[in-house]
Amino acid sequence: MRKYFLFLIIIISINSKAQNIGTFNRGFVYSDTISRPMRAFVMSNIPNIAIFSIDRYILHEDFAYINSQTMAYNHLFTTVWDNDLYGTNLLLHPLHGSMDYTGARVNGMNVWASSAYAFAASYVWEFYLEREPASINDQLATSYGGTILGESLYRISSSLVDNSSTGMERIARELFVTLTSPINGIDRLLTGKMWKKKRMPNYALSQIFDIKYGFGISTQYQKRLYHKCERIDREKSNEDYLSCNIKNKNDRVQILSSLWFDYGDIFNEEQTKPFDNFKIQLNLNLSNFSNIINKVSATGNLWKNIIKNSSNENFAFGIFQHFEFSDNQTMGNDSVSFMRYAEPVSFGLGTVFEKNKSCFNSKDLKYLIEGYLNVVPLAAAQATYFNLNERKYNFGMGYSAELKTLIHLKDLINLNVKLNLLHFFTTNGYQKGIDVSSQDILSFYAMGDKGNTLILSTSSSLGLKLLNNYSISFDMNYFLQRNHHSQFNDRKYSFIATGITLRYDY
């Protein structure tokens, strides 16, 4: 019931944004001129102080009882792997880092400096504000995952600012500014910008950004194709080999809602600074058998170059940062979930090609192709055997690739095809024979089951325009996960999901 209530709030919020707030402010000033370094440091640590105070004085968490001895002890360990829950390590930490990042950003720091401040704030938390040894995954996810989420949310939040507005519109705008980027809202409150009325500035062409956003609701039918173990003779076989070659009969129907935001034009030659172009999407699961947050993904440019051969063709290439968090709850009684994997830290090369072609005596046919190849310093996915204090996932390092194709015909028909590949390696494992579930979570540190994980996912959708901004799409998704283990039997899992989505684009 709480999930349907949450969805209702989101729909009301979106409608309020469209009716009471009006359109987004498409101007943005890249603030890297007036900088306040000391104030930036203080603001970037406000989330640390607030969260620590709640943990220590309200929740009375053991890890929050710190002293000089715990701080000295933490500096003895720098490569520990955290045993917190999947969502805590791979989503909440990046969101924490996004607030650290914004604390520097609102005080005049550019993207690179703000990322350094987020790294420093994460260091303060890991080594000084908790008594558990500092973990390498938290430092990476908080700092670099926080950078892409922080900049994206900061720009969305800034797009809602209109200092010339008054009355209920001004109240609504400032409310959504704060909800979207809390530190931006706090800064506007402390500096008085929240209620001061000013004229909107005249933006240069490079400061005016295209903004597209929307929401949708979909119904999906999920089915497991097979669940297979591969026999390997490393000390004979595992006890579970006979029971793991089964077919899952626990198929499910789930309801998803989604919000997306596309910022900037990748082919705009005036907008080449970091995150002048980004895409961010949030999927919420309204079904009772799964967590509310189903997926968070973001892609933004760090550097790009544009080549325009003609009025009909555009080509861009550059360096991009990616963020991916997927968590769809388990289907069946085994340990592997449907589409549960994360890339909180991911960088790589990317290309985007666009071609407009004449069709029916007009330029109504458009092709858009995107390709990315990334290095992934931190990845995670559901484990086969590793289970410690409800931590059932492996960490690793590896690479990923993504290919997307869009065919657009006369604003009436859209065909989208997407292919994702993630391959990462878990090198710091544990000895066979150890009962992981009986280990102390504060002293047992491992990346997970030693080996490597390969994840392949594809999605395709055929969209048809309805009335005004409404459209409907027919979707199909395929997911394959293969866990290859150095000491145990390998496993493969394959799922398929089909569904229908009703969406509204602004």
Disulfide bonds with the S-S distance in Angstrom:
Cys229-Cys244 1.85
